[in-house]
Amino acid sequence: MNSIFLAILLSISPISELRGGIPYILSVSTLTFANAIALPLICILANILVVLPVFFFLDFLHHRFLGINFYRKLFNLFITRIQRKAKKLEPQINKYGYISLALFVAVPLPVTGAWTGALIAWLLGLNRKKSFAAIALGVLIAGVIVTLLTLAGLSMFRALL
């Protein structure tokens, strides 16, 4: 399987996202300056573009699952709590919501990527265009952090050899 294709698959996966795609592609590629920039950018772009279908499928699946009584009751209970808390925090969400979303996605830890950011934006009913921009910014920042940490780790590992 092509290394770039596998890196893209890792980057769009909800489990690994950039934390899997970038270290993989940099570890299997010849490290040149161009590769150190271009290959992570491919992973970053793939991770940003996955947000659009995530929004679509959240809407699509949600409407389908609403026909299931258990899901409808559980979702209504869950979403009612979230919306009640969001209503209380509406001024803060309007003021800091999108920058907070970008910073949340920017932290390169498990469960803080584009998939979770899209889910949070969807649950809070945030504007899709602004959410997409915030998530894209967060993915870009996370991509830079993961790339720098991976390059540092690879150079230290290669220095030991």
PEFEN-V403166 format. One record per residue. RES is the residue in one small letter. SS is DSSP state (@ for helix, = for strand, . for the rest). BURIAL is 1 if it has 16 or more other ideal C-beta (glycine too) atoms within 10 Angstrom, else 0. Layout:
BEGIN
<<RES:SS:BURIAL> <RES:SS:BURIAL>>
END
This chain:
BEGIN
<<m:.:0> <n:.:0> <s:@:0> <i:@:1> <f:@:0> <l:@:0> <a:@:1> <i:@:1> <l:@:0> <l:@:1> <s:@:1> <i:@:1> <s:.:1> <p:.:0> <i:.:0> <s:.:1> <e:.:1> <l:@:1> <r:@:1> <g:@:1> <g:@:1> <i:@:1> <p:@:1> <y:@:1> <i:@:1> <l:@:1> <s:@:0> <v:@:0> <s:.:0> <t:.:0> <l:.:0> <t:.:0> <f:@:0> <a:@:0> <n:@:0> <a:@:1> <i:@:0> <a:@:0> <l:@:1> <p:@:1> <l:@:0> <i:@:1> <c:@:1> <i:@:1> <l:@:1> <a:@:1> <n:@:1> <i:@:1> <l:@:0> <v:@:1> <v:@:1> <l:@:0> <p:@:0> <v:@:1> <f:@:1> <f:@:0> <f:@:0> <l:@:1> <d:@:0> <f:@:0> <l:@:0> <h:@:0> <h:@:0> <r:@:0> <f:@:0> <l:.:0> <g:.:0> <i:.:0> <n:@:0> <f:@:0> <y:@:0> <r:@:0> <k:@:0> <l:@:0> <f:@:0> <n:@:0> <l:@:0> <f:@:0> <i:@:0> <t:@:0> <r:@:0> <i:@:0> <q:@:0> <r:@:0> <k:@:0> <a:@:1> <k:@:0> <k:@:0> <l:.:0> <e:@:0> <p:@:0> <q:@:0> <i:@:1> <n:@:0> <k:@:0> <y:@:0> <g:@:1> <y:@:1> <i:@:0> <s:@:0> <l:@:1> <a:@:1> <l:@:0> <f:@:1> <v:@:1> <a:@:1> <v:.:0> <p:.:1> <l:.:0> <p:.:0> <v:.:0> <t:.:1> <g:.:1> <a:@:1> <w:@:1> <t:@:1> <g:@:1> <a:@:1> <l:@:0> <i:@:1> <a:@:1> <w:@:1> <l:@:0> <l:@:1> <g:.:0> <l:.:1> <n:.:0> <r:@:0> <k:@:0> <k:@:0> <s:@:1> <f:@:1> <a:@:0> <a:@:1> <i:@:1> <a:@:1> <l:@:1> <g:@:1> <v:@:1> <l:@:1> <i:@:1> <a:@:1> <g:@:1> <v:@:1> <i:@:1> <v:@:1> <t:@:1> <l:@:0> <l:@:0> <t:@:1> <l:@:1> <a:@:0> <g:@:0> <l:@:0> <s:@:0> <m:@:0> <f:@:0> <r:@:0> <a:@:0> <l:@:0> <l:.:0>>
END
